Amino acid sequence: MRIDRRHFLGGVAAVALPAQARTLPTPLIAATPMAAPTWATLQRQLLDANAAACETFYAAYVDRRDRLKVFERWGANDGPDDAAEATNDWFLLHALGGSDRIRTLADRFWEGHLRQFTAARTTDVPIARQGMYHREFPVQMDWQHNAEGLTSFNVMGLSMPRDARLLARTRRYADFYTGRDPAVRNYDPQRRMIRSLLNGSRGPMLRQATPLDWAGDPFDPSPFHMEHGERSYQETLDHYAEYGDVVGDNPLNLQATTLGLNAYALGGGDRFRVWALDYLSAWAERAVRNDDILPSHVRPDGTVGDDWWRGVYGWGFSPRVPQTGVRENRNRVPRSITAFMGGLLMSGDMAYIDLWRRQSDRLNNASRLIDGVMSTPTMHGADGWYGWKPGPVRTNGFEIWYMTQKPQDRANAGDDPWIAFLEGRNPAYPEQALGADLKRVADRVAARQADTTTPQTRLADWPIDINPASVKALVQLMTGGLHIARPPWSKTSPPQGGVPLHCRLRYFDPAARRAGVPADVGALVHSMSDRQTDVTVVNLGQRPRSVTIQGGAYAEHRIDAVTLDGRTMAINGRDVTIGLEPGCGARLTIAMTRFANRPTLAFPWDR
């Protein structure tokens, strides 16, 4: 049975895709005085506090060559992917309205860390003996870790879409996976599969992986903080004793499609979008044939069999923890929903999300009484379902609802102060959330000041938890967006690095010709539904400002009309510009059609 691929790609043709956005010849003007809202003052304070804290962090942990001051190692625990995460959220901070200095430092660090880990070499691990990076990309690792290392890279285009290096790198990285690069055979275009869980710029691993491949060269862990609590190098190896089953495709590899999304959105050509959607559709077809369960293992010949649950990080992956001897369930399949969210963004086809709802239904249908409590499974092995959790399945429920905005999906999204605010039940949330992020910045500054480690006693993952950039509240409140793939309050959906920004609105400063709200401007998304977004924009300063509001991070949402001061004006474009007189603001009701446009990272004035 072969699924009609038009079902999954049909959204491309089914939605209106205007060739060029239409913008107003003159902006709407907000001229009604507005007392400075506390939330807007806190937003501006948080942007400034982030900038100052990031600057001092950079001075402490990055050297004059823009390299991270750590003990360099290869490995899934503390390798180059962790180093790349040291400045996570800095580009995103700039794209929201943070200082240009933050973008400059983040860009310098990216270049410096590429040089650093291209030069860094292993002695024992075969694949990295000539450099941990090759052609500016990890030589060979899984896409849980590859994606984490690309967390900054995958949002650079929000701030610098015309950067020629960014486009060249994004196309090169993507072509490691499209099958177009003759030197790197990660992808099998006939079978529509990536050939191994371990892959990269030197191609796929087509043999059983060893603990050494994952853990890196021998070292003494005693001077370091070990994230998994290993007390010896042998325990580090033992952590990966059951990580050998890597040959064949794995749904974590779908995170590579974000490279296709960005290559297309940066203007690299439609073939990147076509490849990403085709690869996603291949997995969607496999799920349909597998009783609506996304398999975790595709055999080297491209088939899915009775062992569909196999593979590292798969449905049946429960390795033994060396320190305790207890098996731990490490099913990472739910993380791949973020790739299907990208598929919806690229195509407008909700079928990419519907398959996840069907999978949840399938898991609920497998529920049974455990100790008198109806429970659903989270794992599957040779003996069937296991890993039972009380109640119906909630894994990925938030992501499904956020993307569909369907009332029937709301219950599985859970509850949270932000959702309560959007639904009108928690008016104090903006001030509370912004205050919490201001405290987080201060706590991270205090942690830096108290840090007694040296470059010889810290691993690459150490600075991640000291990085002060705190943007969750800004992303939620300003853009109506997701900072990470899973909601922070949920313990059911594991987070995934490297996720593009999914949001309802983005902002630009048309005077400064840059991303983000202009100086003195605040924005608050009050409510969202499938076809409408309510937002307040306010100018706290003494100079007139203009702000351009775009539908979605990639201009994927069409703004149909805007209501301001009781007057509704048709827009029918990707963005609208609002003039803000000094000390004035307005609450806007924006009617929109979500996922109506093909994604682009071009700034409004460049389209």
Secondary structure by P-SEA (a helix, b strand, c coil): cccccccccccccccccccbbbbbcbbbbbcccccccaaaaaaaaaaaaaaaaaaaaaaccccccccccccccccccccaaaaaacccaaaaaaaacccaaaaaaaaaaaaaaaaaaaaccccccccccccccccccccccccaaaaaaacccccccccccccaaaaaaaaaaaaaccccccccccccccccccccccccccccccccccccccccccccccccccccccccaaaaaaaaccccccccccccccccaaaaaaaaaacccaaaaaaaaaaaaaaaaaaaaaccccccccccccccccccccccccccbbbbcccccbbbbbcccccaaaaaaaaaaacccaaaaaaaaaaaaaaaaacccccccccccccccccccccccccccccaaaaaaaaaccccccccccccaaaaaaaccccaaaaaaaaaaaaaaaaaaaaaaacccccccccccccccccccccaaaaaacccccccccccccccbbbbccccccccbbbbccccccccccccbbbbbccccccbbbbbbbbcccbbbbbbbbccccccccccccccccbbbbbcccbbbbbbcccbbbbbbbbbbcccccccccccccc
